[in-house]
Amino acid sequence: MVEITHLDASPDTRVPKASVRAADGTAAAATLGLNFGSAEQRGETLVVRIRPDEWYLLGDGAPAMAAGLDLSGFASTVDISHSRTAVRITGDCAADTLSKLGSADFSDHMTPNGAALGNGIAGVTCDIVRDDQRGVRSYLLLLDGSFITYFLGALHDAASEF
């Protein structure tokens, strides 16, 4: 079984999101840390190092965490809550569903819990975080909000066999 949830479907469920760009050696980069391609839950915020110089802060604590960063040097934050939308796909067949639509290897040894990567899913560029929920495999997908109707249709179609 696979459960697909559009987390930003209404203003009441919208996930606060911030992008942080910070060069190596800056205070912001040191504070956020993490290895490239990994994620970590810190209180109410999921911190994701999606690219070598870019982090995402996701969750209710994201605005406060972004506001509290020392942005001296080459560092900046941007609220992306309204430009990027979040979809969660959860279940034992979530990896199989994503594999039907993208080229990444979603097996445990390649994308363990806490892994982060960029990949095309159904032809849409996505940032993907493996973020298991209560011991069940789960992926958080971030994409440009303008693709959501098409994207949800493609995900539901791919998941229908499961």
Wavefront OBJ file of the C-alpha trace (Angstrom):
o trace
v 0.000 0.000 0.000
v 1.104 3.553 -0.743
v -0.248 6.775 0.748
v 0.276 10.038 -1.153
v -0.308 13.330 0.668
v -0.016 16.835 -0.776
v 1.212 18.604 2.356
v 0.627 22.096 0.938
v -2.921 21.406 -0.298
v -4.374 24.164 1.876
v -3.050 27.147 3.841
v -3.773 25.217 7.051
v -1.436 22.364 6.091
v 1.281 24.367 4.279
v 4.784 23.365 5.355
v 7.051 26.351 6.100
v 10.178 26.087 3.933
v 13.395 28.075 3.668
v 16.377 27.741 1.384
v 19.757 28.633 2.859
v 22.750 29.237 0.607
v 26.051 29.426 2.447
v 29.657 29.091 1.362
v 31.979 26.707 3.181
v 33.584 28.419 6.138
v 30.628 30.696 6.910
v 28.915 30.681 10.286
v 25.637 29.549 8.678
v 27.321 26.533 7.028
v 28.975 25.590 10.321
v 25.697 25.881 12.227
v 23.725 23.789 9.731
v 26.481 21.241 9.094
v 25.537 17.840 7.658
v 27.169 15.911 4.858
v 26.011 16.663 1.339
v 22.980 14.519 0.464
v 21.722 14.027 4.020
v 18.949 15.190 6.324
v 18.408 15.410 10.066
v 15.406 16.255 12.226
v 16.198 19.048 14.702
v 13.201 19.742 16.877
v 10.380 21.012 14.650
v 12.687 21.455 11.639
v 13.959 18.964 9.108
v 17.394 20.226 7.995
v 18.395 18.954 4.549
v 21.738 19.505 2.826
v 20.541 19.041 -0.714
v 23.519 20.510 -2.576
v 27.084 21.338 -1.501
v 26.188 24.971 -0.744
v 22.427 24.733 -0.156
v 20.265 23.575 2.718
v 16.507 23.365 3.093
v 14.804 24.022 6.404
v 11.386 22.364 6.485
v 8.723 22.412 9.176
v 7.169 24.682 11.764
v 10.547 25.681 13.199
v 12.035 26.637 9.796
v 11.271 30.395 9.910
v 12.794 30.817 13.374
v 15.830 28.702 12.512
v 16.426 30.691 9.300
v 15.999 33.998 11.127
v 18.498 32.934 13.793
v 21.351 32.123 11.397
v 24.441 34.307 11.254
v 24.446 35.373 7.588
v 27.833 37.086 7.618
v 30.050 36.255 4.677
v 28.496 34.624 1.647
v 25.212 33.390 3.112
v 21.523 34.113 2.543
v 18.074 32.720 3.238
v 14.916 32.788 1.113
v 11.415 31.752 2.169
v 10.330 29.180 -0.435
v 7.065 28.190 1.272
v 4.914 29.430 -1.602
v 7.118 28.517 -4.562
v 7.984 24.925 -3.657
v 5.299 22.433 -2.756
v 5.712 19.318 -0.633
v 4.312 15.855 -1.293
v 4.819 12.871 0.983
v 4.664 9.296 -0.306
v 4.613 6.665 2.423
v 4.327 2.892 2.496
v 6.105 -0.366 1.814
v 5.821 0.208 -1.957
v 6.758 3.908 -1.959
v 10.218 3.154 -3.405
v 8.687 0.937 -6.103
v 6.273 3.723 -7.039
v 9.067 6.288 -7.353
v 11.239 3.842 -9.296
v 8.516 3.581 -11.936
v 8.723 7.344 -12.505
v 12.415 8.167 -12.018
v 15.907 6.835 -12.553
v 17.280 6.929 -8.993
v 17.948 3.788 -6.995
v 15.583 3.952 -4.015
v 16.862 0.768 -2.356
v 17.950 0.952 1.292
v 21.681 0.802 0.546
v 21.529 3.739 -1.904
v 18.900 5.928 -0.224
v 18.768 5.029 3.472
v 16.586 6.973 5.874
v 18.021 10.497 6.026
v 19.298 10.522 2.418
v 18.628 13.538 0.188
v 18.943 13.782 -3.584
v 17.720 15.576 -6.645
v 16.047 13.541 -9.386
v 13.400 13.746 -12.057
v 10.141 12.073 -11.082
v 7.560 11.831 -13.881
v 9.632 14.386 -15.792
v 9.481 16.935 -12.953
v 12.672 18.016 -11.185
v 12.299 17.115 -7.509
v 14.356 17.295 -4.366
v 13.747 14.043 -2.502
v 14.334 13.306 1.179
v 13.935 9.840 2.627
v 12.181 10.680 5.882
v 10.672 7.515 7.351
v 7.609 8.023 9.523
v 7.105 5.844 12.608
v 9.280 3.103 11.096
v 7.495 3.126 7.719
v 9.377 4.056 4.535
v 8.499 7.601 3.490
v 9.781 10.161 1.019
v 9.290 13.910 1.112
v 9.261 15.334 -2.429
v 9.760 19.056 -3.061
v 8.905 20.478 -6.461
v 7.835 23.644 -8.224
v 4.214 24.247 -7.241
v 3.095 24.856 -10.822
v 3.473 21.131 -11.620
v 1.391 19.777 -8.725
v -1.785 18.744 -10.576
v 0.128 16.786 -13.224
v 2.563 15.399 -10.649
v -0.103 14.076 -8.282
v -1.887 12.414 -11.203
v 1.312 10.681 -12.292
v 2.082 9.536 -8.719
v -1.431 8.173 -8.171
v -1.307 6.361 -11.516
v 2.078 4.791 -10.704
v 0.903 3.778 -7.215
v -2.381 2.271 -8.400
v -0.904 -1.228 -8.840
v 0.191 -1.232 -5.207
l 1 2 3 4 5 6 7 8 9 10 11 12 13 14 15 16 17 18 19 20 21 22 23 24 25 26 27 28 29 30 31 32 33 34 35 36 37 38 39 40 41 42 43 44 45 46 47 48 49 50 51 52 53 54 55 56 57 58 59 60 61 62 63 64 65 66 67 68 69 70 71 72 73 74 75 76 77 78 79 80 81 82 83 84 85 86 87 88 89 90 91 92 93 94 95 96 97 98 99 100 101 102 103 104 105 106 107 108 109 110 111 112 113 114 115 116 117 118 119 120 121 122 123 124 125 126 127 128 129 130 131 132 133 134 135 136 137 138 139 140 141 142 143 144 145 146 147 148 149 150 151 152 153 154 155 156 157 158 159 160 161 162
